[in-house]
Amino acid sequence: MEKNEKTIEVLNDLIRINNDRIEGYKKASSNTEIAEADLKTLFHRMAEESRDYVEELSAQVVDLGGQPASDTTTSGKIYRTWMDVKATFSGNDAVSMLRACEFGEDAAQRAYSDAMDSGSEVDPTVLGLIARQKALLKGSHDLVKTYRDQFTEIEK
């Protein structure tokens, strides 16, 4: 049973980081100008991606006899507050918002790496799910970085 408890703990940590992503991308979308519709679309897509991951992770938690997390991390709350403060002083420009999003994507990658590092204590099937989501999130990270680079060039 201890292995299940550790697996549930790892999965709930990932649920929380995905909840952070959802809230962070909602915040980014609301701080983005209407003229940057492609960014709003990107931010909505990223939030939806995390909603899907939360569903998958929550199903695993339930299958293991646990209760899925419904909250966010403390650091995520601090991060979103920082995004608000930064947006206030930077004028909500796209590059600043994308940098903040990239920071959040880096945090998600670290969380997934930490989850994979606890591998010997996590069911191999669950590790496969974690590895797949991490790889997909890496693609999202790279997409945010590409947008950031493009908007940086435009502003030069």
C-alpha positions in Angstrom: 0.0 0.0 0.0 2.9 2.3 0.6 3.8 2.3 -3.1 0.3 3.4 -3.9 0.5 6.2 -1.4 3.8 7.4 -2.9 2.4 7.2 -6.4 -0.8 9.1 -5.4 1.5 11.8 -3.8 3.5 12.1 -7.0 0.4 12.3 -9.2 -1.2 14.9 -6.9 1.9 17.0 -7.2 1.6 16.9 -11.0 -2.2 17.7 -10.8 -1.3 20.8 -8.7 1.4 21.9 -11.2 -1.1 21.5 -14.1 -3.7 23.5 -12.0 -1.0 26.2 -11.8 -0.6 26.1 -15.5 -4.3 26.4 -16.0 -4.5 29.4 -13.7 -1.3 30.9 -15.1 -2.5 30.7 -18.7 -5.9 32.2 -17.7 -4.0 35.1 -16.2 -1.8 35.4 -19.2 -4.8 35.4 -21.5 -6.6 38.1 -19.5 -3.4 40.2 -19.5 -3.0 39.9 -23.3 -4.2 42.5 -25.7 -7.1 41.6 -28.1 -4.8 42.5 -31.0 -2.6 39.5 -30.1 -5.3 37.0 -30.8 -2.8 34.3 -31.7 -1.4 34.5 -28.2 -4.8 34.3 -26.6 -5.5 31.2 -28.7 -2.1 29.7 -27.6 -2.8 30.5 -23.9 -6.3 28.9 -24.1 -4.8 25.8 -25.8 -2.2 25.5 -23.1 -4.8 25.7 -20.3 -6.9 23.1 -22.1 -3.9 20.8 -22.5 -3.4 20.9 -18.7 -7.1 20.3 -18.1 -6.7 17.1 -20.1 -3.6 16.1 -18.1 -5.4 16.7 -14.8 -8.2 14.4 -16.0 -5.7 11.6 -16.8 -3.8 12.1 -13.6 -6.9 12.2 -11.5 -8.2 9.0 -13.0 -5.0 7.3 -12.0 -5.3 8.6 -8.5 -8.8 7.3 -8.2 -7.7 3.9 -9.6 -5.1 3.7 -6.9 -7.7 4.5 -4.2 -6.8 8.1 -3.6 -8.4 11.5 -3.7 -7.2 13.7 -6.6 -5.9 17.2 -5.6 -8.0 20.1 -6.5 -5.8 22.9 -5.4 -2.7 24.6 -6.8 0.8 24.9 -5.3 1.8 27.6 -3.0 4.7 28.5 -5.4 2.1 28.7 -8.2 0.1 31.2 -6.3 3.2 33.3 -5.7 4.1 33.0 -9.4 0.7 34.3 -10.5 0.9 37.2 -8.1 4.4 38.0 -9.6 2.8 37.9 -13.1 0.2 40.5 -11.9 2.9 42.7 -10.5 5.1 42.3 -13.5 2.2 43.1 -15.9 1.5 46.2 -14.0 5.0 47.6 -14.4 5.7 46.3 -17.9 2.5 47.4 -19.6 1.3 43.8 -20.3 3.7 43.5 -23.3 3.7 40.2 -25.2 7.4 39.5 -24.6 7.1 39.9 -20.8 4.0 37.7 -20.7 5.7 35.0 -22.8 8.8 35.1 -20.6 6.6 34.6 -17.6 4.8 31.7 -19.3 8.2 30.2 -20.2 9.2 30.5 -16.5 6.0 28.5 -15.7 6.8 25.9 -18.4 10.3 25.5 -16.9 8.6 24.8 -13.5 6.4 22.2 -15.0 9.3 20.5 -16.6 11.1 20.4 -13.2 8.0 19.0 -11.6 7.7 16.2 -14.1 11.5 15.5 -13.9 11.1 15.2 -10.1 8.2 12.8 -10.6 10.2 10.6 -12.9 13.2 10.6 -10.5 10.9 9.0 -7.9 10.5 6.1 -10.5 11.4 3.2 -8.3 8.5 4.1 -6.0 6.0 4.7 -8.8 4.1 2.1 -10.8 5.7 1.6 -14.2 2.4 2.2 -16.0 2.1 5.5 -14.2 5.7 6.4 -15.1 4.7 5.9 -18.8 1.9 8.4 -18.4 4.2 10.9 -16.7 6.9 10.5 -19.4 4.3 11.0 -22.2 2.9 14.1 -20.5 6.4 15.5 -19.9 7.3 15.1 -23.5 4.2 16.8 -24.7 4.8 19.6 -22.2 8.3 20.0 -23.5 6.7 20.6 -26.9 4.5 23.3 -25.4 7.5 24.9 -23.6 9.4 25.0 -27.0 6.3 26.6 -28.6 6.1 29.3 -26.0 9.9 29.9 -26.4 9.4 30.2 -30.2 6.6 32.8 -29.7 8.8 34.7 -27.3 11.6 34.8 -29.7 9.3 36.0 -32.5 7.8 38.7 -30.4 11.3 39.8 -29.2 12.3 40.2 -32.9 9.2 42.3 -33.7 9.9 44.6 -30.8 13.5 45.3 -31.9 
